């Protein structure tokens, strides 16, 4: 028999190794190691992801510790929209882009800037 500990924030988001390396290098010169993930109504399908480097969490934010160097604060309005999302960083040609592998998405606009959920 094994015992599992339930951690509500552990299933919120995760990051690939590539995303971890990207955010660690990006946060290296910042005062804090906190990334804030929120959403805003945008585009033709509903919502857009917003990533900001911040110094402190805001009231109601859920914090996910990715590792010793990276913590992600998730805005209350984004919690259900991003639950179980994997954040990735991929190279497309000479450009690098942060991608959100979100199982909740049911529709995305053609340009990939906005999404909708059920």
N, CA, C and O atoms as CSV, one atom per row, in Angstrom:
chain,resi,resn,atom,element,x,y,z
A,1,UNK,N,N,0.841,-1.178,0.000
A,1,UNK,CA,C,0.000,0.000,0.000
A,1,UNK,C,C,0.881,1.234,0.000
A,1,UNK,O,O,1.838,1.322,0.770
A,2,UNK,N,N,0.562,2.182,-0.858
A,2,UNK,CA,C,1.338,3.417,-0.889
A,2,UNK,C,C,0.437,4.586,-0.541
A,2,UNK,O,O,-0.785,4.525,-0.679
A,3,UNK,N,N,1.066,5.636,-0.092
A,3,UNK,CA,C,0.341,6.845,0.281
A,3,UNK,C,C,0.780,7.958,-0.651
A,3,UNK,O,O,1.974,8.201,-0.826
A,4,UNK,N,N,-0.191,8.632,-1.247
A,4,UNK,CA,C,0.119,9.760,-2.106
A,4,UNK,C,C,-0.334,11.027,-1.419
A,4,UNK,O,O,-1.365,11.061,-0.748
A,5,UNK,N,N,0.460,12.073,-1.600
A,5,UNK,CA,C,0.109,13.364,-1.054
A,5,UNK,C,C,-0.535,14.190,-2.151
A,5,UNK,O,O,0.002,14.301,-3.253
A,6,UNK,N,N,-1.679,14.766,-1.848
A,6,UNK,CA,C,-2.364,15.596,-2.830
A,6,UNK,C,C,-1.849,17.017,-2.719
A,6,UNK,O,O,-1.880,17.618,-1.644
A,7,UNK,N,N,-1.379,17.549,-3.827
A,7,UNK,CA,C,-0.952,18.934,-3.892
A,7,UNK,C,C,-1.748,19.604,-4.995
A,7,UNK,O,O,-1.534,19.298,-6.168
A,8,UNK,N,N,-2.663,20.513,-4.660
A,8,UNK,CA,C,-3.550,21.076,-5.658
A,8,UNK,C,C,-2.819,21.763,-6.798
A,8,UNK,O,O,-3.289,21.718,-7.935
A,9,UNK,N,N,-1.692,22.395,-6.533
A,9,UNK,CA,C,-1.007,23.139,-7.591
A,9,UNK,C,C,-0.162,22.248,-8.492
A,9,UNK,O,O,0.249,22.684,-9.567
A,10,UNK,N,N,0.109,21.007,-8.079
A,10,UNK,CA,C,0.989,20.155,-8.875
A,10,UNK,C,C,0.388,19.795,-10.227
A,10,UNK,O,O,1.127,19.532,-11.176
A,11,UNK,N,N,-0.941,19.777,-10.333
A,11,UNK,CA,C,-1.556,19.426,-11.602
A,11,UNK,C,C,-1.920,20.655,-12.433
A,11,UNK,O,O,-2.489,20.524,-13.516
A,12,UNK,N,N,-1.602,21.822,-11.944
A,12,UNK,CA,C,-1.970,23.020,-12.682
A,12,UNK,C,C,-1.171,23.163,-13.969
A,12,UNK,O,O,-1.744,23.202,-15.058
A,13,UNK,N,N,0.126,23.240,-13.849
A,13,UNK,CA,C,0.974,23.393,-15.032
A,13,UNK,C,C,2.279,22.639,-14.840
A,13,UNK,O,O,2.651,22.274,-13.724
A,14,UNK,N,N,2.961,22.416,-15.950
A,14,UNK,CA,C,4.310,21.844,-15.924
A,14,UNK,C,C,5.110,22.528,-17.024
A,14,UNK,O,O,4.555,23.239,-17.862
A,15,UNK,N,N,6.412,22.304,-17.012
A,15,UNK,CA,C,7.292,22.859,-18.044
A,15,UNK,C,C,8.211,21.779,-18.573
A,15,UNK,O,O,8.669,20.909,-17.832
A,16,UNK,N,N,8.472,21.848,-19.865
A,16,UNK,CA,C,9.449,20.946,-20.465
A,16,UNK,C,C,10.847,21.412,-20.063
A,16,UNK,O,O,11.020,22.536,-19.591
A,17,UNK,N,N,11.839,20.549,-20.251
A,17,UNK,CA,C,13.232,20.927,-19.968
A,17,UNK,C,C,13.641,22.134,-20.798
A,17,UNK,O,O,14.354,23.012,-20.311
A,18,UNK,N,N,13.198,22.183,-22.038
A,18,UNK,CA,C,13.520,23.299,-22.915
A,18,UNK,C,C,12.955,24.613,-22.370
A,18,UNK,O,O,13.633,25.640,-22.404
A,19,UNK,N,N,11.729,24.585,-21.873
A,19,UNK,CA,C,11.111,25.784,-21.298
A,19,UNK,C,C,11.821,26.192,-20.012
A,19,UNK,O,O,12.018,27.381,-19.761
A,20,UNK,N,N,12.203,25.220,-19.204
A,20,UNK,CA,C,12.922,25.527,-17.973
A,20,UNK,C,C,14.226,26.244,-18.290
A,20,UNK,O,O,14.534,27.260,-17.668
A,21,UNK,N,N,14.993,25.738,-19.243
A,21,UNK,CA,C,16.252,26.391,-19.630
A,21,UNK,C,C,16.001,27.807,-20.134
A,21,UNK,O,O,16.724,28.739,-19.782
A,22,UNK,N,N,14.972,27.959,-20.959
A,22,UNK,CA,C,14.644,29.277,-21.501
A,22,UNK,C,C,14.303,30.269,-20.382
A,22,UNK,O,O,14.845,31.373,-20.351
A,23,UNK,N,N,13.415,29.885,-19.470
A,23,UNK,CA,C,12.997,30.803,-18.417
A,23,UNK,C,C,14.109,31.052,-17.401
A,23,UNK,O,O,14.214,32.156,-16.866
A,24,UNK,N,N,14.941,30.049,-17.126
A,24,UNK,CA,C,16.077,30.278,-16.225
A,24,UNK,C,C,17.014,31.323,-16.812
A,24,UNK,O,O,17.472,32.210,-16.092
A,25,UNK,N,N,17.305,31.234,-18.099
A,25,UNK,CA,C,18.205,32.217,-18.712
A,25,UNK,C,C,17.548,33.594,-18.781
A,25,UNK,O,O,18.222,34.614,-18.631
A,26,UNK,N,N,16.261,33.624,-19.003
A,26,UNK,CA,C,15.539,34.896,-19.088
A,26,UNK,C,C,15.434,35.581,-17.725
A,26,UNK,O,O,15.497,36.807,-17.635
A,27,UNK,N,N,15.273,34.787,-16.671
A,27,UNK,CA,C,15.121,35.345,-15.330
A,27,UNK,C,C,16.453,35.641,-14.643
A,27,UNK,O,O,16.487,36.259,-13.579
A,28,UNK,N,N,17.539,35.200,-15.255
A,28,UNK,CA,C,18.858,35.365,-14.649
A,28,UNK,C,C,19.148,36.820,-14.282
A,28,UNK,O,O,19.741,37.083,-13.236
A,29,UNK,N,N,18.744,37.755,-15.118
A,29,UNK,CA,C,19.028,39.161,-14.889
A,29,UNK,C,C,17.856,39.918,-14.255
A,29,UNK,O,O,17.888,41.143,-14.138
A,30,UNK,N,N,16.837,39.185,-13.854
A,30,UNK,CA,C,15.677,39.808,-13.219
A,30,UNK,C,C,15.846,39.801,-11.703
A,30,UNK,O,O,16.627,39.016,-11.166
A,31,UNK,N,N,15.117,40.672,-11.018
A,31,UNK,CA,C,15.243,40.749,-9.557
A,31,UNK,C,C,14.587,39.562,-8.856
A,31,UNK,O,O,15.007,39.183,-7.763
A,32,UNK,N,N,13.570,38.975,-9.469
A,32,UNK,CA,C,12.899,37.843,-8.845
A,32,UNK,C,C,12.916,36.642,-9.759
A,32,UNK,O,O,13.376,36.721,-10.898
A,33,UNK,N,N,12.416,35.537,-9.260
A,33,UNK,CA,C,12.345,34.332,-10.093
A,33,UNK,C,C,10.902,33.912,-10.283
A,33,UNK,O,O,10.588,32.722,-10.305
A,34,UNK,N,N,10.030,34.889,-10.421
A,34,UNK,CA,C,8.603,34.622,-10.493
A,34,UNK,C,C,8.050,35.018,-11.855
A,34,UNK,O,O,8.250,36.136,-12.332
A,35,UNK,N,N,7.354,34.074,-12.462
A,35,UNK,CA,C,6.666,34.318,-13.727
A,35,UNK,C,C,5.181,34.306,-13.403
A,35,UNK,O,O,4.711,33.435,-12.670
A,36,UNK,N,N,4.449,35.252,-13.936
A,36,UNK,CA,C,3.002,35.279,-13.704
A,36,UNK,C,C,2.294,34.922,-15.002
A,36,UNK,O,O,2.514,35.545,-16.041
A,37,UNK,N,N,1.442,33.909,-14.923
A,37,UNK,CA,C,0.649,33.457,-16.056
A,37,UNK,C,C,-0.792,33.886,-15.829
A,37,UNK,O,O,-1.417,33.536,-14.828
A,38,UNK,N,N,-1.297,34.647,-16.778
A,38,UNK,CA,C,-2.694,35.051,-16.730
A,38,UNK,C,C,-3.270,34.914,-18.131
A,38,UNK,O,O,-2.569,34.543,-19.072
A,39,UNK,N,N,-4.540,35.215,-18.254
A,39,UNK,CA,C,-5.188,35.198,-19.563
A,39,UNK,C,C,-5.957,36.500,-19.724
A,39,UNK,O,O,-6.294,37.169,-18.748
A,40,UNK,N,N,-6.223,36.837,-20.961
A,40,UNK,CA,C,-7.065,37.993,-21.240
A,40,UNK,C,C,-7.975,37.636,-22.399
A,40,UNK,O,O,-7.639,36.790,-23.228
A,41,UNK,N,N,-9.118,38.279,-22.454
A,41,UNK,CA,C,-10.001,38.063,-23.586
A,41,UNK,C,C,-9.367,38.733,-24.788
A,41,UNK,O,O,-8.995,39.906,-24.754
A,42,UNK,N,N,-9.255,37.946,-25.861
A,42,UNK,CA,C,-8.539,38.456,-27.018
A,42,UNK,C,C,-8.818,37.604,-28.237
A,42,UNK,O,O,-9.262,36.461,-28.127
A,43,UNK,N,N,-8.553,38.171,-29.391
A,43,UNK,CA,C,-8.588,37.412,-30.629
A,43,UNK,C,C,-9.973,36.959,-31.031
A,43,UNK,O,O,-10.985,37.379,-30.470
A,44,UNK,N,N,-9.982,36.092,-32.015
A,44,UNK,CA,C,-11.253,35.653,-32.591
A,44,UNK,C,C,-11.849,34.438,-31.887
A,44,UNK,O,O,-13.003,34.092,-32.140
A,45,UNK,N,N,-11.091,33.786,-31.014
A,45,UNK,CA,C,-11.653,32.600,-30.358
A,45,UNK,C,C,-11.822,32.737,-28.854
A,45,UNK,O,O,-12.376,31.830,-28.232
A,46,UNK,N,N,-11.379,33.813,-28.245
A,46,UNK,CA,C,-11.707,33.973,-26.831
A,46,UNK,C,C,-10.624,34.483,-25.913
A,46,UNK,O,O,-10.741,35.591,-25.391
A,47,UNK,N,N,-9.552,33.700,-25.694
A,47,UNK,CA,C,-8.557,34.043,-24.687
A,47,UNK,C,C,-7.148,34.012,-25.274
A,47,UNK,O,O,-6.876,33.321,-26.256
A,48,UNK,N,N,-6.257,34.785,-24.638
A,48,UNK,CA,C,-4.838,34.748,-24.977
A,48,UNK,C,C,-4.052,34.584,-23.680
A,48,UNK,O,O,-4.458,35.072,-22.626
A,49,UNK,N,N,-2.924,33.891,-23.778
A,49,UNK,CA,C,-2.039,33.722,-22.627
A,49,UNK,C,C,-1.222,34.995,-22.442
A,49,UNK,O,O,-0.852,35.657,-23.412
A,50,UNK,N,N,-0.945,35.331,-21.172
A,50,UNK,CA,C,-0.104,36.477,-20.853
A,50,UNK,C,C,0.959,36.002,-19.864
A,50,UNK,O,O,0.628,35.487,-18.796
A,51,UNK,N,N,2.225,36.173,-20.213
A,51,UNK,CA,C,3.344,35.822,-19.334
A,51,UNK,C,C,4.094,37.090,-18.968
A,51,UNK,O,O,4.478,37.868,-19.841
A,52,UNK,N,N,4.303,37.296,-17.675
A,52,UNK,CA,C,5.050,38.459,-17.196
A,52,UNK,C,C,6.059,38.015,-16.152
A,52,UNK,O,O,5.816,37.064,-15.409
A,53,UNK,N,N,7.182,38.698,-16.096
A,53,UNK,CA,C,8.145,38.516,-15.021
A,53,UNK,C,C,7.767,39.514,-13.935
A,53,UNK,O,O,7.691,40.715,-14.191
A,54,UNK,N,N,7.529,39.014,-12.714
A,54,UNK,CA,C,7.066,39.876,-11.628
A,54,UNK,C,C,7.905,39.652,-10.369
A,54,UNK,O,O,8.610,38.652,-10.232
A,55,UNK,N,N,7.802,40.621,-9.458
A,55,UNK,CA,C,8.540,40.540,-8.203
A,55,UNK,C,C,7.746,39.874,-7.083
A,55,UNK,O,O,8.328,39.345,-6.137
A,56,UNK,N,N,6.421,39.899,-7.189
A,56,UNK,CA,C,5.595,39.353,-6.101
A,56,UNK,C,C,4.295,38.784,-6.668
A,56,UNK,O,O,3.829,39.180,-7.736
A,57,UNK,N,N,3.732,37.844,-5.917
A,57,UNK,CA,C,2.442,37.294,-6.321
A,57,UNK,C,C,1.349,38.309,-6.004
A,57,UNK,O,O,1.528,39.188,-5.161
A,58,UNK,N,N,0.229,38.179,-6.682
A,58,UNK,CA,C,-0.922,39.028,-6.415
A,58,UNK,C,C,-1.956,38.226,-5.636
A,58,UNK,O,O,-1.922,36.995,-5.634
A,59,UNK,N,N,-2.859,38.915,-4.984
A,59,UNK,CA,C,-3.904,38.243,-4.198
A,59,UNK,C,C,-4.643,37.228,-5.055
A,59,UNK,O,O,-5.083,37.546,-6.160
A,60,UNK,N,N,-4.778,36.020,-4.555
A,60,UNK,CA,C,-5.520,34.971,-5.241
A,60,UNK,C,C,-4.693,34.121,-6.184
A,60,UNK,O,O,-5.176,33.098,-6.670
A,61,UNK,N,N,-3.449,34.523,-6.458
A,61,UNK,CA,C,-2.598,33.731,-7.343
A,61,UNK,C,C,-2.291,32.372,-6.720
A,61,UNK,O,O,-2.106,32.261,-5.508
A,62,UNK,N,N,-2.241,31.357,-7.547
A,62,UNK,CA,C,-1.820,30.016,-7.142
A,62,UNK,C,C,-0.371,29.870,-7.619
A,62,UNK,O,O,-0.082,30.113,-8.791
A,63,UNK,N,N,0.532,29.482,-6.733
A,63,UNK,CA,C,1.951,29.403,-7.083
A,63,UNK,C,C,2.365,27.956,-7.304
A,63,UNK,O,O,2.094,27.085,-6.477
A,64,UNK,N,N,3.025,27.713,-8.430
A,64,UNK,CA,C,3.568,26.401,-8.757
A,64,UNK,C,C,5.084,26.541,-8.799
A,64,UNK,O,O,5.619,27.349,-9.559
A,65,UNK,N,N,5.769,25.756,-7.987
A,65,UNK,CA,C,7.229,25.774,-7.990
A,65,UNK,C,C,7.707,24.748,-9.011
A,65,UNK,O,O,7.559,23.541,-8.816
A,66,UNK,N,N,8.282,25.245,-10.098
A,66,UNK,CA,C,8.791,24.371,-11.156
A,66,UNK,C,C,10.104,23.736,-10.713
A,66,UNK,O,O,10.298,22.530,-10.860
A,67,UNK,N,N,11.002,24.554,-10.170
A,67,UNK,CA,C,12.264,24.076,-9.584
A,67,UNK,C,C,12.760,25.164,-8.632
A,67,UNK,O,O,12.019,26.095,-8.316
A,68,UNK,N,N,14.005,25.053,-8.176
A,68,UNK,CA,C,14.530,26.047,-7.237
A,68,UNK,C,C,14.648,27.434,-7.856
A,68,UNK,O,O,14.678,28.427,-7.129
A,69,UNK,N,N,14.716,27.521,-9.167
A,69,UNK,CA,C,14.931,28.792,-9.846
A,69,UNK,C,C,13.678,29.413,-10.438
A,69,UNK,O,O,13.672,30.604,-10.750
A,70,UNK,N,N,12.633,28.644,-10.597
A,70,UNK,CA,C,11.438,29.137,-11.289
A,70,UNK,C,C,10.177,28.818,-10.499
A,70,UNK,O,O,9.929,27.676,-10.111
A,71,UNK,N,N,9.387,29.868,-10.272
A,71,UNK,CA,C,8.052,29.718,-9.703
A,71,UNK,C,C,7.094,30.424,-10.657
A,71,UNK,O,O,7.411,31.478,-11.210
A,72,UNK,N,N,5.928,29.830,-10.840
A,72,UNK,CA,C,4.918,30.421,-11.706
A,72,UNK,C,C,3.694,30.754,-10.857
A,72,UNK,O,O,3.116,29.881,-10.209
A,73,UNK,N,N,3.312,32.020,-10.871
A,73,UNK,CA,C,2.090,32.462,-10.202
A,73,UNK,C,C,0.990,32.463,-11.253
A,73,UNK,O,O,1.132,33.089,-12.304
A,74,UNK,N,N,-0.096,31.772,-10.975
A,74,UNK,CA,C,-1.196,31.682,-11.931
A,74,UNK,C,C,-2.352,32.535,-11.417
A,74,UNK,O,O,-2.842,32.346,-10.303
A,75,UNK,N,N,-2.768,33.467,-12.248
A,75,UNK,CA,C,-3.850,34.378,-11.884
A,75,UNK,C,C,-5.149,33.606,-11.654
A,75,UNK,O,O,-5.400,32.606,-12.326
A,76,UNK,N,N,-5.965,34.057,-10.721
A,76,UNK,CA,C,-7.214,33.352,-10.429
A,76,UNK,C,C,-8.110,33.175,-11.657
A,76,UNK,O,O,-8.769,32.145,-11.795
A,77,UNK,N,N,-8.139,34.166,-12.549
A,77,UNK,CA,C,-9.010,34.073,-13.723
A,77,UNK,C,C,-8.497,33.064,-14.743
A,77,UNK,O,O,-9.218,32.711,-15.677
A,78,UNK,N,N,-7.267,32.596,-14.579
A,78,UNK,CA,C,-6.676,31.661,-15.541
A,78,UNK,C,C,-6.645,30.225,-15.035
A,78,UNK,O,O,-6.378,29.310,-15.814
A,79,UNK,N,N,-6.908,30.008,-13.765
A,79,UNK,CA,C,-6.729,28.684,-13.161
A,79,UNK,C,C,-7.408,27.558,-13.943
A,79,UNK,O,O,-6.760,26.579,-14.314
A,80,UNK,N,N,-8.681,27.692,-14.186
A,80,UNK,CA,C,-9.396,26.610,-14.868
A,80,UNK,C,C,-9.067,26.559,-16.364
A,80,UNK,O,O,-9.183,25.504,-16.988
A,81,UNK,N,N,-8.666,27.673,-16.926
A,81,UNK,CA,C,-8.326,27.703,-18.356
A,81,UNK,C,C,-7.013,26.985,-18.648
A,81,UNK,O,O,-6.845,26.419,-19.729
A,82,UNK,N,N,-6.085,27.003,-17.700
A,82,UNK,CA,C,-4.746,26.446,-17.953
A,82,UNK,C,C,-4.456,25.157,-17.193
A,82,UNK,O,O,-3.351,24.624,-17.289
A,83,UNK,N,N,-5.414,24.654,-16.452
A,83,UNK,CA,C,-5.190,23.429,-15.661
A,83,UNK,C,C,-4.634,22.314,-16.553
A,83,UNK,O,O,-5.164,22.053,-17.633
A,84,UNK,N,N,-3.567,21.662,-16.094
A,84,UNK,CA,C,-2.881,20.556,-16.779
A,84,UNK,C,C,-2.105,20.986,-18.030
A,84,UNK,O,O,-1.746,20.145,-18.854
A,85,UNK,N,N,-1.849,22.266,-18.172
A,85,UNK,CA,C,-1.103,22.762,-19.326
A,85,UNK,C,C,0.390,22.534,-19.156
A,85,UNK,O,O,0.947,22.722,-18.075
A,86,UNK,N,N,1.020,22.126,-20.240
A,86,UNK,CA,C,2.477,22.001,-20.294
A,86,UNK,C,C,3.009,23.195,-21.084
A,86,UNK,O,O,2.575,23.457,-22.206
A,87,UNK,N,N,3.951,23.909,-20.485
A,87,UNK,CA,C,4.586,25.035,-21.166
A,87,UNK,C,C,5.868,24.526,-21.801
A,87,UNK,O,O,6.683,23.874,-21.149
A,88,UNK,N,N,6.033,24.828,-23.069
A,88,UNK,CA,C,7.191,24.359,-23.833
A,88,UNK,C,C,7.867,25.553,-24.497
A,88,UNK,O,O,7.250,26.602,-24.684
A,89,UNK,N,N,9.124,25.387,-24.847
A,89,UNK,CA,C,9.854,26.387,-25.625
A,89,UNK,C,C,10.460,25.654,-26.802
A,89,UNK,O,O,11.239,24.716,-26.630
A,90,UNK,N,N,10.097,26.087,-28.002
A,90,UNK,CA,C,10.569,25.399,-29.200
A,90,UNK,C,C,11.198,26.392,-30.168
A,90,UNK,O,O,10.847,27.571,-30.203
A,91,UNK,N,N,12.126,25.880,-30.940
A,91,UNK,CA,C,12.747,26.659,-32.004
A,91,UNK,C,C,12.002,26.383,-33.289
A,91,UNK,O,O,11.796,25.226,-33.655
A,92,UNK,N,N,11.597,27.433,-33.977
A,92,UNK,CA,C,10.963,27.323,-35.281
A,92,UNK,C,C,11.795,28.155,-36.237
A,92,UNK,O,O,11.652,29.375,-36.305
A,93,UNK,N,N,12.664,27.483,-36.972
A,93,UNK,CA,C,13.624,28.211,-37.809
A,93,UNK,C,C,14.613,28.924,-36.918
A,93,UNK,O,O,15.255,28.301,-36.072
A,94,UNK,N,N,14.740,30.225,-37.099
A,94,UNK,CA,C,15.662,30.990,-36.254
A,94,UNK,C,C,14.967,31.603,-35.043
A,94,UNK,O,O,15.611,32.238,-34.208
A,95,UNK,N,N,13.666,31.415,-34.950
A,95,UNK,CA,C,12.887,31.994,-33.858
A,95,UNK,C,C,12.610,30.967,-32.764
A,95,UNK,O,O,12.459,29.775,-33.032
A,96,UNK,N,N,12.548,31.447,-31.546
A,96,UNK,CA,C,12.124,30.630,-30.426
A,96,UNK,C,C,10.760,31.106,-29.982
A,96,UNK,O,O,10.472,32.302,-30.028
A,97,UNK,N,N,9.915,30.180,-29.551
A,97,UNK,CA,C,8.560,30.546,-29.158
A,97,UNK,C,C,8.109,29.706,-27.964
A,97,UNK,O,O,8.399,28.513,-27.880
A,98,UNK,N,N,7.395,30.355,-27.044
A,98,UNK,CA,C,6.782,29.646,-25.925
A,98,UNK,C,C,5.464,29.081,-26.422
A,98,UNK,O,O,4.632,29.801,-26.975
A,99,UNK,N,N,5.283,27.778,-26.217
A,99,UNK,CA,C,4.048,27.102,-26.641
A,99,UNK,C,C,3.337,26.569,-25.411
A,99,UNK,O,O,3.962,26.176,-24.425
A,100,UNK,N,N,2.029,26.565,-25.495
A,100,UNK,CA,C,1.194,26.064,-24.414
A,100,UNK,C,C,0.475,24.825,-24.919
A,100,UNK,O,O,-0.372,24.914,-25.808
A,101,UNK,N,N,0.809,23.671,-24.356
A,101,UNK,CA,C,0.131,22.420,-24.691
A,101,UNK,C,C,-0.987,22.244,-23.670
A,101,UNK,O,O,-0.808,21.638,-22.614
A,102,UNK,N,N,-2.149,22.795,-24.024
A,102,UNK,CA,C,-3.261,22.888,-23.102
A,102,UNK,C,C,-4.357,21.899,-23.509
A,102,UNK,O,O,-4.980,22.067,-24.558
A,103,UNK,N,N,-4.598,20.868,-22.686
A,103,UNK,CA,C,-5.611,19.869,-23.038
A,103,UNK,C,C,-7.045,20.388,-22.971
A,103,UNK,O,O,-7.966,19.713,-23.430
A,104,UNK,N,N,-7.241,21.561,-22.411
A,104,UNK,CA,C,-8.574,22.137,-22.277
A,104,UNK,C,C,-9.039,22.875,-23.527
A,104,UNK,O,O,-10.222,23.188,-23.665
A,105,UNK,N,N,-8.113,23.152,-24.431
A,105,UNK,CA,C,-8.434,23.943,-25.624
A,105,UNK,C,C,-9.280,23.119,-26.593
A,105,UNK,O,O,-8.945,21.982,-26.925
A,106,UNK,N,N,-10.376,23.716,-27.034
A,106,UNK,CA,C,-11.240,23.069,-28.020
A,106,UNK,C,C,-11.179,23.763,-29.373
A,106,UNK,O,O,-11.596,23.197,-30.384
A,107,UNK,N,N,-10.657,24.995,-29.395
A,107,UNK,CA,C,-10.560,25.738,-30.648
A,107,UNK,C,C,-9.457,26.782,-30.531
A,107,UNK,O,O,-9.295,27.416,-29.488
A,108,UNK,N,N,-8.704,26.952,-31.606
A,108,UNK,CA,C,-7.671,27.981,-31.675
A,108,UNK,C,C,-7.864,28.770,-32.958
A,108,UNK,O,O,-8.346,28.241,-33.959
A,109,UNK,N,N,-7.484,30.036,-32.918
A,109,UNK,CA,C,-7.584,30.811,-34.143
A,109,UNK,C,C,-6.458,30.398,-35.092
A,109,UNK,O,O,-5.492,29.763,-34.667
A,110,UNK,N,N,-6.570,30.744,-36.332
A,110,UNK,CA,C,-5.597,30.343,-37.345
A,110,UNK,C,C,-4.193,30.819,-37.068
A,110,UNK,O,O,-3.232,30.125,-37.401
A,111,UNK,N,N,-4.045,31.997,-36.459
A,111,UNK,CA,C,-2.704,32.522,-36.206
A,111,UNK,C,C,-2.121,32.018,-34.899
A,111,UNK,O,O,-0.953,32.274,-34.606
A,112,UNK,N,N,-2.917,31.301,-34.103
A,112,UNK,CA,C,-2.415,30.724,-32.859
A,112,UNK,C,C,-2.353,31.693,-31.692
A,112,UNK,O,O,-1.783,31.365,-30.651
A,113,UNK,N,N,-2.926,32.881,-31.842
A,113,UNK,CA,C,-2.869,33.884,-30.786
A,113,UNK,C,C,-3.954,33.743,-29.730
A,113,UNK,O,O,-3.789,34.223,-28.608
A,114,UNK,N,N,-5.056,33.095,-30.067
A,114,UNK,CA,C,-6.127,32.968,-29.081
A,114,UNK,C,C,-6.710,31.562,-29.094
A,114,UNK,O,O,-6.516,30.794,-30.036
A,115,UNK,N,N,-7.431,31.248,-28.016
A,115,UNK,CA,C,-7.979,29.901,-27.851
A,115,UNK,C,C,-9.296,29.981,-27.108
A,115,UNK,O,O,-9.626,31.000,-26.501
A,116,UNK,N,N,-10.050,28.881,-27.166
A,116,UNK,CA,C,-11.264,28.758,-26.360
A,116,UNK,C,C,-11.271,27.385,-25.697
A,116,UNK,O,O,-10.631,26.444,-26.164
A,117,UNK,N,N,-12.007,27.300,-24.606
A,117,UNK,CA,C,-12.121,26.056,-23.849
A,117,UNK,C,C,-13.584,25.693,-23.711
A,117,UNK,O,O,-14.465,26.501,-24.002
A,118,UNK,N,N,-13.843,24.448,-23.256
A,118,UNK,CA,C,-15.242,24.039,-23.075
A,118,UNK,C,C,-15.831,24.646,-21.823
A,118,UNK,O,O,-16.998,24.411,-21.512
